[in-house]
Amino acid sequence: MLFAHAGGRDIRGTIVKIEKDSVVVKRVDGVRETVRLASTTTYRVGDAEGTWADMRAGSRVVVHIAHDGKAIAVHLPARK
């Protein structure tokens, strides 16, 4: 499922693989998509600020992507 966001788009899915400068997300439609991360990418865990280190394979995620294909923001669910 894709959503428009501030001139870019959003993807929702599950993190499959994490690299230093990218993340692979299995979208809800089953397609795997590699998203480039930028030094300006922000991270949220629930309502709190997060970091790159908060990403875990298997976690649900919403990624806001700019027109250049780089992630603007990565939103992860709150930890229990």
Backbone as a chain_set.jsonl record, in Angstrom:
{"seq": "MLFAHAGGRDIRGTIVKIEKDSVVVKRVDGVRETVRLASTTTYRVGDAEGTWADMRAGSRVVVHIAHDGKAIAVHLPARK", "coords": {"N": [[0.852, -1.169, 0.0], [0.655, 2.167, -0.887], [1.156, 5.569, -0.001], [0.556, 9.048, -0.397], [2.817, 11.688, 0.537], [3.751, 14.75, 1.565], [4.668, 15.54, -1.024], [6.126, 13.314, -1.593], [6.145, 9.864, -0.914], [4.654, 7.222, 1.066], [5.596, 4.129, 2.546], [4.427, 1.068, 3.881], [5.138, -1.659, 5.952], [7.202, -4.504, 6.722], [10.374, -4.656, 8.231], [13.029, -6.136, 6.549], [15.787, -6.277, 6.07], [18.655, -4.534, 7.266], [20.928, -2.053, 6.502], [23.881, 0.045, 6.661], [23.334, 2.355, 5.156], [20.826, 1.932, 4.073], [17.549, 0.385, 4.033], [15.683, -2.588, 3.767], [12.395, -3.146, 2.995], [9.611, -5.217, 3.325], [6.834, -4.669, 1.724], [3.292, -4.19, 2.446], [1.969, -5.257, 0.305], [3.53, -7.343, -0.402], [5.797, -6.922, -1.946], [9.29, -6.426, -2.008], [11.193, -3.642, -1.071], [13.967, -1.546, -1.417], [15.092, 1.071, 0.508], [16.801, 4.067, 0.534], [18.719, 5.517, 3.128], [19.295, 8.669, 4.687], [21.568, 11.134, 6.041], [19.953, 12.96, 7.164], [17.625, 11.65, 7.746], [14.954, 11.032, 9.948], [14.005, 9.324, 12.97], [11.419, 7.587, 14.66], [10.1, 6.045, 17.53], [7.274, 4.768, 18.416], [5.827, 7.393, 20.123], [8.168, 8.599, 20.75], [11.492, 10.027, 20.224], [13.79, 8.384, 18.069], [16.539, 6.321, 16.881], [18.777, 5.221, 14.237], [19.696, 2.801, 15.218], [17.496, 1.717, 16.49], [16.028, 0.278, 14.685], [14.882, -2.937, 13.745], [15.115, -6.116, 12.245], [12.153, -7.625, 11.146], [10.462, -5.905, 12.455], [7.503, -3.914, 12.296], [6.922, -1.138, 10.114], [6.688, 2.273, 9.018], [7.651, 4.172, 6.353], [8.528, 7.338, 5.299], [9.078, 8.718, 2.225], [11.098, 10.769, 0.183], [10.991, 12.589, -2.995], [13.459, 12.055, -4.179], [13.955, 9.489, -3.501], [15.092, 8.9, -1.061], [14.793, 8.184, 2.442], [12.751, 10.195, 4.447], [11.635, 10.043, 6.966], [11.459, 7.493, 9.451], [9.186, 5.446, 10.956], [8.596, 3.558, 13.752], [6.912, 1.004, 15.706], [5.933, 1.532, 19.162], [7.973, 0.256, 21.762], [7.349, -2.572, 23.814]], "CA": [[0.0, 0.0, 0.0], [1.455, 3.381, -0.983], [0.424, 6.765, 0.391], [1.246, 10.307, -0.706], [3.3, 12.381, 1.732], [4.56, 15.958, 1.345], [5.328, 15.492, -2.307], [6.782, 12.019, -1.751], [5.206, 8.757, -0.693], [4.865, 6.416, 2.264], [5.426, 2.685, 2.419], [4.164, 0.369, 5.138], [5.508, -3.059, 5.833], [8.047, -5.127, 7.728], [11.8, -4.558, 7.922], [13.635, -7.413, 6.196], [17.244, -6.172, 6.173], [19.118, -3.189, 7.61], [22.316, -1.735, 6.16], [24.28, 1.356, 7.173], [22.724, 3.45, 4.397], [19.556, 1.537, 3.455], [16.724, -0.607, 4.72], [14.8, -3.318, 2.865], [11.071, -3.292, 3.596], [8.624, -6.024, 2.613], [5.601, -3.888, 1.801], [2.087, -4.967, 2.738], [1.565, -5.956, -0.92], [4.459, -8.445, -0.592], [6.968, -6.499, -2.717], [10.427, -5.925, -1.218], [11.693, -2.369, -1.582], [15.135, -0.993, -0.737], [14.96, 2.516, 0.707], [18.057, 4.688, 0.957], [18.661, 6.365, 4.315], [20.139, 9.862, 4.585], [22.002, 11.661, 7.346], [18.844, 13.782, 7.655], [16.479, 10.802, 8.068], [14.585, 11.021, 11.365], [13.479, 8.047, 13.445], [10.476, 7.666, 15.779], [9.673, 4.777, 18.114], [6.043, 5.227, 19.046], [5.809, 8.858, 20.177], [9.483, 9.075, 21.198], [12.581, 10.088, 19.254], [14.554, 7.156, 17.953], [17.766, 6.385, 16.094], [18.973, 4.122, 13.301], [19.906, 1.581, 16.001], [16.211, 1.19, 16.954], [15.439, -0.58, 13.659], [15.113, -4.364, 13.928], [14.479, -6.977, 11.249], [10.897, -8.166, 11.646], [9.619, -4.826, 12.996], [6.606, -3.181, 11.402], [7.509, 0.176, 9.864], [6.165, 3.192, 8.004], [8.762, 5.003, 5.897], [8.156, 8.478, 4.466], [10.139, 8.798, 1.226], [11.119, 11.982, -0.642], [11.042, 12.359, -4.438], [14.77, 11.525, -4.575], [14.014, 8.096, -3.094], [15.672, 8.747, 0.274], [13.84, 8.242, 3.551], [12.638, 11.419, 5.241], [11.361, 9.624, 8.344], [11.171, 6.086, 9.703], [8.336, 5.33, 12.148], [8.523, 2.206, 14.294], [5.959, 0.936, 16.82], [6.486, 1.661, 20.515], [8.433, -1.008, 22.348], [6.555, -2.971, 24.98]], "C": [[0.901, 1.236, 0.0], [0.587, 4.581, -0.66], [1.228, 7.993, -0.004], [1.678, 10.977, 0.584], [4.176, 13.543, 1.311], [5.338, 15.894, 0.043], [6.078, 14.2, -2.556], [5.754, 10.917, -1.607], [5.57, 8.031, 0.593], [4.802, 4.948, 1.878], [5.245, 2.112, 3.818], [4.546, -1.086, 4.935], [6.34, -3.523, 7.002], [9.503, -5.016, 7.292], [12.356, -5.962, 7.689], [15.139, -7.381, 6.454], [17.624, -4.727, 6.444], [20.595, -3.078, 7.247], [22.621, -0.349, 6.71], [23.526, 2.484, 6.477], [21.428, 3.073, 3.686], [18.822, 0.533, 4.338], [15.845, -1.27, 3.663], [13.5, -3.569, 3.613], [10.228, -4.205, 2.715], [7.299, -5.312, 2.803], [4.403, -4.798, 2.059], [1.574, -5.702, 1.507], [2.531, -7.084, -1.275], [5.729, -8.103, -1.353], [8.054, -6.0, -1.771], [10.974, -4.674, -1.877], [12.874, -1.91, -0.737], [14.992, 0.515, -0.69], [16.298, 3.048, 1.205], [17.809, 5.582, 2.167], [19.624, 7.527, 4.123], [20.573, 10.292, 5.982], [20.897, 12.497, 7.98], [17.595, 12.967, 7.998], [16.223, 10.847, 9.573], [13.936, 9.681, 11.702], [12.563, 8.302, 14.632], [10.165, 6.245, 16.224], [8.447, 5.112, 18.942], [6.021, 6.743, 18.984], [7.165, 9.454, 20.547], [10.475, 9.174, 20.038], [13.301, 8.761, 19.242], [15.834, 7.4, 17.178], [17.787, 5.211, 15.125], [19.054, 2.795, 14.062], [18.604, 0.974, 16.531], [15.558, 0.264, 15.933], [15.837, -2.026, 13.914], [14.429, -5.115, 12.788], [13.244, -7.598, 11.89], [9.959, -7.126, 12.221], [8.719, -4.255, 11.91], [7.165, -1.777, 11.258], [6.663, 0.955, 8.866], [7.333, 4.094, 7.645], [8.215, 6.087, 4.983], [9.337, 8.734, 3.537], [9.987, 10.061, 0.391], [11.156, 11.595, -2.123], [12.366, 11.763, -4.89], [14.966, 10.072, -4.14], [14.607, 7.855, -1.722], [14.598, 8.903, 1.346], [13.914, 9.588, 4.255], [12.509, 11.031, 6.711], [11.031, 8.137, 8.379], [10.391, 6.023, 11.011], [8.199, 3.858, 12.528], [7.504, 2.176, 15.427], [6.672, 1.095, 18.16], [6.903, 0.285, 21.014], [7.625, -1.299, 23.598], [7.447, -3.315, 26.129]], "O": [[1.818, 1.328, 0.816], [-0.593, 4.607, -1.01], [2.457, 7.973, 0.053], [1.003, 10.861, 1.607], [5.251, 13.329, 0.75], [6.538, 16.165, 0.018], [6.62, 14.012, -3.645], [4.636, 11.02, -2.111], [6.661, 8.209, 1.135], [4.044, 4.567, 0.986], [5.821, 2.594, 4.793], [4.305, -1.666, 3.876], [6.216, -3.02, 8.118], [9.829, -5.252, 6.129], [12.182, -6.858, 8.515], [15.703, -8.336, 6.989], [16.999, -3.804, 5.922], [21.406, -3.916, 7.643], [21.721, 0.351, 7.173], [23.124, 3.455, 7.118], [20.973, 3.798, 2.801], [19.39, -0.072, 5.247], [15.325, -0.601, 2.77], [13.494, -4.125, 4.712], [10.137, -3.999, 1.504], [6.711, -5.338, 3.884], [4.49, -6.017, 1.91], [0.823, -6.669, 1.638], [2.385, -7.718, -2.32], [6.651, -8.916, -1.402], [7.774, -5.241, -0.843], [11.193, -4.641, -3.088], [12.803, -1.885, 0.491], [14.795, 1.162, -1.719], [16.856, 2.541, 2.177], [16.819, 6.311, 2.224], [20.654, 7.381, 3.466], [20.002, 9.855, 6.981], [20.9, 12.719, 9.19], [16.611, 13.523, 8.486], [17.149, 10.719, 10.374], [13.392, 9.0, 10.833], [12.869, 9.117, 15.502], [9.989, 5.35, 15.397], [8.557, 5.669, 20.034], [6.179, 7.322, 17.909], [7.301, 10.673, 20.648], [10.328, 8.506, 19.014], [13.414, 8.091, 20.268], [16.173, 8.539, 16.858], [16.935, 4.325, 15.18], [18.534, 1.78, 13.596], [18.606, -0.172, 16.978], [14.627, -0.464, 16.276], [16.984, -2.312, 14.256], [13.303, -4.793, 12.411], [13.285, -8.042, 13.037], [8.785, -7.414, 12.457], [9.121, -4.13, 10.754], [7.813, -1.271, 12.174], [6.013, 0.382, 7.992], [7.94, 4.711, 8.521], [7.523, 5.796, 4.008], [10.46, 8.943, 3.995], [8.888, 10.389, -0.057], [11.329, 10.425, -2.463], [12.404, 11.036, -5.883], [16.023, 9.489, -4.383], [14.628, 6.715, -1.256], [13.632, 9.648, 1.182], [14.993, 10.06, 4.612], [13.168, 11.598, 7.583], [10.408, 7.598, 7.464], [10.866, 6.486, 12.048], [7.749, 3.031, 11.736], [7.25, 3.206, 16.05], [7.867, 0.825, 18.274], [6.258, -0.72, 20.717], [7.261, -0.391, 24.345], [6.962, -3.675, 27.202]]}, "num_chains": 1, "name": "protein.A"}
